[in-house]
Amino acid sequence: MLALLRTGLPVLRAAAAGPQLQARSSQRDASAHGRLLLSQLFQPLNLQVGAAAGCEGQAAEPGCRSHRLMLQGGLIHPASPGCFHLLPPALRSMEKLIRLIDGAMRNIGGQKVNMPSLSSAELWRTSGRWEQMGTELFRLADRHGKEYCLGPTHEEAVTELVAANSNLSYRQLPLRLYQVTRKFRDEPKPRFGLLRSREFYMKDMYTFDSSEEAARHTYELVCTAYRGLFERLGLRCVQVRAATGTIGGTASHEFQLPAAIGEDRLVLCPAGHFAANVELVDEGQTACPTCGEKLTQSRGIEVGHTFYLGTKYSSVHNAVFYSPDNKLQLAEMGCYGLGVTRILAASIEVLSTEDSIRWPSLIAPYQVCFIPPKEGSKEEQGAALLEHLYDGVSAALPGLVGDMVLDDRTQLTIGKRLKDANKLGYPYVVIAGRRVCEDPPVFEVWDQSCGTVLYLPKEGVIELLSKVQLL
């Protein structure tokens, strides 16, 4: 903590309003009751500054809204160009997103694995991608001179893994393996924070089917799961036809969040009959091939990508299975990516205002922030009532324990802390304000999802928070 203060990063801490011993005693009492105190969270805030300094190793203006808000809100901290520390709130959000993804993948028969980040150059040379990928690969050699790369994707590795099972039967297909791991890409100009970085988290699924028809069915199944995932997050996502690029295959779609800072240009039919990356559209094509409507252009942030691979990798690595007539047959493959850290940043990019984070409520780091009165104010007696409410919610709704924060910076006014809470994007903020002294006490509840303020007794607050969806 002292080291942080020396570097100049502002750390949240309770001011000593009264003797230090009394403040420490209060903190110990809160901890004993299982309350999560904002002053004890490792979340260095820089909320009052328009541009965050230290961006990507130098003092610079962040290039987009999500990058700026994540730096200001203590969600990320730059480590080196294109690499970021994920601080506790961002990690909480990412873990919730991964749980949501895990559920979606399990629902379509996905089995989770974990493959090494280090991948042998021999594997990549076998597929031809060691040369094809060029400078995008982070390459290295061990002390014996054996070459490796840090995997940006795992088609070679997973195909070799499945090929090693020489007794694979058609009865075991479809096989749908996925992982959520760090990936690496040597971006020439990383920018926009987590939207284009050199180290990132990705969910990548690899599927093996017994026929092209079965593989196409799997492809549609995964695409449907992706659309459902973004719908649950409350994000407008467009599925567009896309190029297969260095991964290859014969069919590909991107999942794009429309955004002004998006690096992809999209061509869309207003009626929803046609959507494609501009790379796949003839220069003279201006009308939808289905309904004739004039095509519109938009920009998007790619958050997912699907590929039908056929036998591109299974033929090279000999991933085969025994057919019903006991003959060896090449597996038909697909691969399916979701940019986990990119979804975090992209959701903030498209949902937030210029100065306030807005999360998909399912993956907000914390669901509720409790704000007690300022010390020395007329409503100070309401602090104990708010703590009692916090404990009551914990008892009645144990699923919310760990998702509630008590802003104990009582040296600050309620208005200042409410402004901070609004900037950090808590879905609900509960305040012990002027009406807390009424009989019975009435609490002020801000519902960020619909921008409303409610005045509720303890039972009303608990009833409202019982409707919070948790993962």
GISULGI-V545810 format. One line per field, one symbol per residue. ss: DSSP state (H for helix, E for strand, C for the rest). A space follows every 50 residues. Layout:
ss: ???
//
This chain:
ss: CHHHHHHCCCCCCCCCCCCHHHHHHHHHHHHHCCCCEHHHCCCCCCCCCC CCCCHHHCCCCCCCHHHHHHHHCCCEEEEECCEEEECHHHHHHHHHHHHH HHHHHHHCCCEECCCCCEEEHHHHHHHCHHHHCHHHCEEEECCCCCEEEE CCCCHHHHHHHHHCCCCCEHHHCCEEEEEEEEEECCCCCCECHHHECCEE EEEEEEEEECCHHHHHHHHHHHHHHHHHHHHHCCCCCEEEECCCCCCCCC EEEEEEEECCCCCEEEEEECCCCCEEEHHHCCCCCCECCCCCCEEEEEEE EEEEEEEEEECCCHHHHCCEEECCCCCEEECEEEEEEEEHHHHHHHHHHH HCCCCCCCCCHHHCCCCEEEECCCCCCCCCCHHHHHHHHHHHHHHHCHHH CCCEEEECCCCCCHHHHHHHHHHHCCCEEEECCHHHHCCCCCEEEEECCC CEEEEECHHHHHHHHCCCCCC
//
